[in-house]
Amino acid sequence: MNIIGIIASQRKEGNTAFIVNNILKGAKEQGAETAVFSFSNLDIKPCRGCWACHKSDQGCVINDDMQKIYDAIEHADAIVLGLPIYMGQMSAQGKIFTDRLFARFSPRFSPFFKGNAVKQKLILSFNQGNPDAGLFKTYIDYTKQMFEVLEFDVDEVPVVTDLRVGPASEREDLHTGLKEFGSALVVHDLV
């Protein structure tokens, strides 16, 4: 089983990195192969809207680190996408990643649908400073639905809350809970 993590945050050792890395750690302890991609170490440019990716079979013409992620997604059984909530929605890095998926994935109703549906399991892992897990539920549900339209298998959407009182790394409940979540991805065949 191959699980990749994508940290859509510029903070190298921030809450999103802690969350994604601990989920992957739990999966790795159960025998999964894991890899992580962090926006803090990547050069990924926004989509240009040039449509070159759909005018031929060459794919995205932007030569940056997103090419590595495209290749990893193709071989992944599951993806853990870590998304901090900034100003009521995913970070700019998360949006850049999402927009760049256009080069590979189009909804079934799109004239650019290529017949190769995604089917990978996608774990959307949101985190926020506010203690109210339901505060951004409308946006989280919208994001889940958007990835389902692209035919990702979105089953789990954990939301880590109350991070304005201190970093995730200082919360003992998260150390064990996140690793258990990652372990369950492998053990209970959630992928």
Secondary structure in CASP SS format (residue, H / E / C, confidence):
PFRMAT SS
TARGET T0000
AUTHOR 0000-0000-0000
METHOD secondary structure of the structure
MODEL  1
M C 1.00
N E 1.00
I E 1.00
I E 1.00
G E 1.00
I E 1.00
I E 1.00
A C 1.00
S C 1.00
Q C 1.00
R C 1.00
K C 1.00
E C 1.00
G C 1.00
N H 1.00
T H 1.00
A H 1.00
F H 1.00
I H 1.00
V H 1.00
N H 1.00
N H 1.00
I H 1.00
L H 1.00
K H 1.00
G H 1.00
A H 1.00
K H 1.00
E H 1.00
Q C 1.00
G C 1.00
A C 1.00
E E 1.00
T E 1.00
A E 1.00
V E 1.00
F E 1.00
S E 1.00
F H 1.00
S H 1.00
N H 1.00
L C 1.00
D C 1.00
I C 1.00
K C 1.00
P C 1.00
C C 1.00
R C 1.00
G C 1.00
C C 1.00
W C 1.00
A H 1.00
C H 1.00
H H 1.00
K H 1.00
S C 1.00
D C 1.00
Q C 1.00
G C 1.00
C C 1.00
V C 1.00
I C 1.00
N C 1.00
D C 1.00
D C 1.00
M H 1.00
Q H 1.00
K H 1.00
I H 1.00
Y H 1.00
D H 1.00
A H 1.00
I H 1.00
E H 1.00
H H 1.00
A C 1.00
D C 1.00
A E 1.00
I E 1.00
V E 1.00
L E 1.00
G E 1.00
L E 1.00
P E 1.00
I E 1.00
Y E 1.00
M C 1.00
G C 1.00
Q E 1.00
M E 1.00
S C 1.00
A H 1.00
Q H 1.00
G H 1.00
K H 1.00
I H 1.00
F H 1.00
T H 1.00
D H 1.00
R H 1.00
L H 1.00
F H 1.00
A H 1.00
R C 1.00
F C 1.00
S C 1.00
P C 1.00
R C 1.00
F C 1.00
S C 1.00
P C 1.00
F C 1.00
F C 1.00
K C 1.00
G C 1.00
N C 1.00
A C 1.00
V C 1.00
K C 1.00
Q C 1.00
K E 1.00
L E 1.00
I E 1.00
L E 1.00
S E 1.00
F E 1.00
N E 1.00
Q C 1.00
G C 1.00
N C 1.00
P C 1.00
D C 1.00
A C 1.00
G C 1.00
L C 1.00
F C 1.00
K H 1.00
T H 1.00
Y H 1.00
I H 1.00
D H 1.00
Y H 1.00
T H 1.00
K H 1.00
Q H 1.00
M H 1.00
F H 1.00
E H 1.00
V H 1.00
L C 1.00
E C 1.00
F C 1.00
D E 1.00
V E 1.00
D C 1.00
E C 1.00
V C 1.00
P C 1.00
V E 1.00
V E 1.00
T C 1.00
D C 1.00
L H 1.00
R H 1.00
V H 1.00
G C 1.00
P C 1.00
A H 1.00
S H 1.00
E H 1.00
R C 1.00
E H 1.00
D H 1.00
L H 1.00
H H 1.00
T H 1.00
G H 1.00
L H 1.00
K H 1.00
E H 1.00
F H 1.00
G H 1.00
S H 1.00
A H 1.00
L H 1.00
V H 1.00
V H 1.00
H C 1.00
D C 1.00
L C 1.00
V C 1.00
END
